[in-house]
Structure formats: structure tokens, C-alpha cells
Amino acid sequence: EKGGYDHFMLKEIMEQPNAIKSTIEPRIQNGEVVLDDFSLTDEDLRQINKIMITACGSAFYAGSVGKYVMEELCRIPVEADLASELRYRNPLVDEHTLLVVVSQSGETADTIAAMKECKARGARILAIVNVVGSTIAKLADHVIYTWAGPEIAVATTKGYTTQVAVLDMLAVYLARRLGKLDDQRNKELVEAILQFPSLIQRAIDLNPNLPALAQKYHGHNDMFFIGRNVDYAASMEGSLKLKEISYLHSEAYAAGELKHGTIALIEKDRPVIALACYEALFDKMMSNIKEVKARGAQVLAVVLEGNRQIFAEADDVIFVPRTEALFNSLPEIVPLQLFAYYVARANGCDIDKPKNLAKSVTVE
Ligand code: F6R
């Protein structure tokens, strides 16, 4: 049942190229993103002045990627908020809000509650869900299924990446309908989406050294992830993967926040995993990497394939294949899932069933 793999998590990581293929292929037709399940008239669309994304855990981190991508392409305000917070803060949503709810199981209690709060205030609700017929799928006005197939390991992998793929597609779809994408730019983005399955496969194939890197880093008790823009969004998921299955303490910080406190924790040999794939901000990341190096950190950098500059500073490097800059989160999370997996393995953890965690959190 594990398809020859030692754990469901590894099997599910390896299934990602196919899972993503099932997610995207039916939704690209004649060079356009087509979301048949999302029936928005032009009038409906004109009414929307804000997009709010809500979810828990990894699904929230997928939503955080979606915030960067959607806001950049659609040029309307996009907020991502934790469902457990949104539900209790008398949210400012109304009939002009599109609420995007993200959930693999479709049964997460806080997510359902946040959704109901927003529905009561008139928001239009689009759910991105994996499980057909789940509670969230039933409550939503529109549903886009992620088609990842069943996910058994408690730590999500293909659930998360298919959510990100749908959010990337949704961003292109909405931007196109809002008149924010010309034919040429639309073509480039759609072509990049069609490459997602091979991109994910390449992200796996490019990094055969991950078990060795895990051997080098697994004995540390604290690690920091840093990144900017979509790299920051991906770093939060990378950090969660590591902590939930390996029980190492790790935290993700927006790299610009280091100076505002966290840098006090950087000391000799402290591992810092620096995500620096978003090239527009690469120089800024290089300065952050220099700052932590100057305080003795060991830096494991995650950069685009072909980047040579990084060797001047990084102790170790993970390479990520190139795509449209806004879509970087997708290939870059894959080696970080594998890194977490091999670190947990090196630490002898029960990878598919981490302690204290349930696959679906149906109580508050
Ligand atoms: C982490 C993980 C959880 C879930 C969260 C939301 O690996 O799996 O953080 O992402 O509990 O679950 P869903 O997506 O089912 O609403």
C-alpha cells in the first residue's frame, strides 16, 4: 500500500508531479485557465473589492502564497487570515468580499466556523478542497477540487502543493477576467502552469544530496527559515514540515524582520535555511545571509538552479528549477518536504503519525 516506499509521506511527496497534473490539466483549455466550477458573472466580478483567504496550518500557508500571487496579478486587496482568528474577530467582510477557503479534508472545525461567520455577512464563498462531498465543499457557493487523491500521512505534502497550484491558477483566472493580463503575459503564465508537473519532478531530481544534508543538520535543536515575498510564504510551510515530523524547533521569519529581534538568537553553528529564489529580492536576501553568517550561522541556501553567487556565502545549497518568479513557492517547497522527511528519519521519528497530531482537526 505504500507503493514500495518506507512511509506514506515519501510516497505522497513522490506522487506530487501526478497529483498536480490531475489538478491543472482539466483546467487549461486553449491557452486559458478555465474554472468551470466557479460561475462568476462579469457583474459578480465587478462587485468584488476584496479577497479574503482563510484556512488553518499548511492550508493557511498555501493561502499565504495565494495572497502574494493574487494581489500582484489581480491588483485588488487580498488578505490571508487564520481561520481560528478570523472567526472571533467580527470580520469586515460583506457581499463585496470573495472568501477563499482552503482545506484538504474539508472538515477542519475552525475553518468551517470562519466560513459560516463570513457567509452570514454576505461574502461569496469559494472553497479549495480535496475531499469530495466534505462539509466545507457542501457549505461553499463554489468548489474547486484539488484532485490530489487520498492523503494518508498526517503531514500534508501533495495536499499543500495542489492547493498552491489551484491558487496560482485562480490568480491567473481572476486577473484575466479583471482585464489585468494581456495575451502575451497570460500565455507566459499559462505555459508556466502547464510545466508544474515536470517542474516538481525536477525539484526532486536536482537534489539527491538531501539525505546527506539531513545527516549534517539533524542534531540541531533550533533552526530558522528566512525568506521574502513568495519565498517567505514557502518558508513558513518548510518550517512547519520540519517541526511537525522531526520535533526540532524551527521558526520562519520574513528576512527583513531579523533585525527586529530574532537576530539575537543567531549564534555559532545555528542553522539558517535561507530561501532566496525570488530574484527581484535576491540582493536583499544576500545581505541578510551575510548578517547571519557574520554571527556564526551555518547557512543552507535554497536558490534557483544556476545561481553561482550564493557559493560566496552559503555552507550548503539546495537548487530549485526555474519558473515564473511568482510561482517559485511550488518547486521550492518540494526539497524542503524531503529535507524534513530525512531529518525526521535520522532522528528516528514516527513520520506518518507524528505525536499529538491528528490528520483532520474536527474539534476546536
Ligand atoms: C500540516 C497539516 C495541517 C493541516 C491543517 C488544515 O502538515 O497537515 O497543518 O494543513 O490541519 O487541514 P485541512 O487542510 O484539512 O483543513
Residues whose N, C-alpha, C, O or C-beta is under 5 A from the ligand:
A	BS01	F6R	C56 G57 S58 A59 V102 S103 Q104 S105 G106 T108 V154 A155 T156 K359 V361
